[in-house]
Amino acid sequence: TGKTKPSLASLFTTKTLSQEKAPFLVGERANATGSKAFRELLLQENYDKIVSIAQVQVRNKADGVDVSVGFAGRDETKDMKEVVSRYVKNIPLPLMVDSTQIPAIQTGLSLIGGRAIINSVNFEDGVEKFDKICSLAKRWGAALVCLTIDEKGMAKTAKQKVQIADRIFQRATQVHHLRESD
């Protein structure tokens, strides 16, 4: 049909978001809050081993790699710069910038030579912050992973989840003109 499939990209490869062998697998080992090993390497600023963590995820057939460097007492923007600048040179997969901090998200996106995903987008801190993140997504051509969390907290029922998801979808596509597929 000549239609382009929604995709992500690194400097080395492109991955469609809709996989023929679903799902799109995201390597989650580069996560300072979810992985003690990664957090320890980040605290030691052992970037060679941090890169090796992502390389293992590549070998394990991930489709993309999550980058979550937020950790209390650390400069998240600096850490995002250090990790992403190394990943873009050494990891052939698309990256997922996973942060709640606008400067860290912007830093990550500015370093990625391909098309990224921004992870954990929601309304928890209000529409204004959501709008800032959508503006970054639009500027850098990123897709979004959105969570059903609003100003009242995480949705508990299916009805609440659908309502928040619809609100997010409508604002992202109607106000920010992001593609429905993103």
C-alpha positions in Angstrom: 0.0 0.0 0.0 3.0 2.3 0.3 2.3 3.1 3.9 5.2 3.4 6.2 5.0 1.2 9.3 5.5 3.0 12.7 9.2 2.3 13.6 12.0 3.2 15.9 15.6 3.5 14.9 19.2 3.5 16.1 22.1 4.6 14.1 22.4 1.0 12.9 18.9 -0.5 12.5 15.2 0.1 12.3 12.6 -1.9 14.2 8.9 -1.7 13.6 6.7 -1.1 16.6 4.3 -3.8 15.4 6.3 -7.0 15.3 5.5 -9.9 13.1 6.5 -12.0 16.1 4.8 -9.9 18.9 5.5 -8.4 21.3 8.2 -5.6 20.9 10.7 -6.7 23.5 12.3 -4.0 25.6 15.5 -4.8 27.5 15.0 -3.4 31.0 18.4 -4.2 32.6 19.7 -0.6 32.3 17.5 0.6 35.1 18.9 2.3 38.2 15.8 1.6 40.3 15.0 -1.9 39.0 18.5 -3.4 38.8 20.9 -3.3 41.7 23.8 -4.4 39.4 23.2 -1.5 37.0 22.8 1.0 39.9 26.1 -0.1 41.4 27.9 0.3 38.1 26.3 3.7 37.7 27.5 4.7 41.1 31.0 3.5 40.2 30.7 5.2 36.8 31.8 2.0 35.2 30.6 2.8 31.8 32.3 -0.1 30.0 30.3 -2.6 32.1 27.1 -0.5 31.7 27.5 -0.9 27.9 28.1 -4.6 28.4 24.7 -4.9 30.2 23.0 -3.5 27.1 25.0 -5.7 24.8 23.8 -8.8 26.7 20.2 -7.6 26.0 21.0 -7.3 22.3 22.3 -10.9 22.3 19.2 -12.0 24.1 17.1 -10.7 21.2 15.6 -7.5 22.7 14.0 -5.1 20.1 14.9 -2.0 22.1 16.8 -1.0 25.3 15.3 1.0 28.1 17.6 3.6 29.7 16.5 4.6 33.2 19.3 6.3 35.2 17.2 8.2 37.8 18.6 7.5 41.3 18.4 9.6 44.4 21.5 11.8 45.0 22.7 11.5 41.4 22.6 14.1 38.5 20.1 12.3 36.2 20.8 14.6 33.3 24.6 13.9 33.5 24.0 10.2 33.9 21.6 10.1 30.9 24.2 11.9 28.8 27.0 9.5 29.9 25.0 6.4 29.3 23.1 7.4 26.1 26.2 8.8 24.5 27.9 5.4 24.9 24.8 3.3 23.9 24.3 5.1 20.6 27.8 4.2 19.5 27.8 0.6 20.8 24.2 -0.7 20.9 22.5 -1.3 17.5 19.0 -1.2 18.9 16.6 1.7 19.4 16.6 3.3 22.8 13.8 4.0 25.3 14.4 7.1 27.3 12.8 6.3 30.7 12.7 9.4 33.0 10.2 11.7 34.7 12.7 14.6 34.5 12.3 16.9 31.5 16.0 17.9 31.3 17.0 14.2 31.4 14.5 13.3 28.7 15.6 16.1 26.5 19.3 15.2 26.9 18.6 11.6 26.1 16.6 12.5 23.0 19.2 15.0 21.8 21.9 12.3 21.7 20.0 9.6 20.0 20.7 9.6 16.3 17.6 7.5 15.5 14.0 7.4 16.6 13.4 6.8 20.3 10.5 6.0 22.7 9.9 8.1 25.8 8.8 5.7 28.6 6.4 6.3 31.5 4.5 9.3 30.2 1.4 10.1 32.3 -0.7 12.8 33.9 0.6 12.2 37.5 2.3 15.7 37.6 -0.4 17.4 35.6 -1.2 18.3 32.0 1.6 20.9 31.9 4.3 18.3 32.3 2.6 15.9 29.9 2.5 18.7 27.4 6.2 19.4 27.8 7.0 15.7 27.2 4.7 15.6 24.2 6.5 18.7 22.8 9.8 16.9 23.2 8.4 13.8 21.5 7.2 16.0 18.6 10.5 17.8 18.3 12.6 14.7 18.3 10.1 12.4 16.5 9.8 10.0 19.5 7.0 7.6 20.2 5.5 7.3 23.7 4.8 4.6 26.2 2.0 6.0 28.4 0.8 4.8 31.8 -2.7 5.0 33.1 -1.8 7.4 35.9 -3.5 10.8 36.4 -3.5 13.5 39.0 -5.4 11.2 41.4 -2.9 8.4 41.0 -2.8 5.0 39.3 -6.0 3.8 37.8 -7.4 0.9 39.7 -10.4 -0.3 37.6 -10.6 -1.2 34.0 -13.0 1.8 33.5 -10.5 4.2 35.0 -7.7 2.8 32.9 -9.7 3.3 29.7 -10.7 6.8 30.7 -7.1 7.9 31.4 -5.8 6.1 28.3 -8.4 7.9 26.2 -7.6 11.2 27.8 -3.9 10.7 27.1 -4.5 9.5 23.5 -6.8 12.5 22.7 -4.4 15.1 24.1 -1.4 13.6 22.4 -3.1 13.3 19.0 -5.5 16.3 19.0 -3.4 18.9 20.9 0.1 17.8 20.1 -0.7 16.2 16.7 1.4 13.1 17.4 0.5 10.2 15.1 -2.0 7.7 16.5 0.6 5.0 15.9 3.0 6.8 18.2 
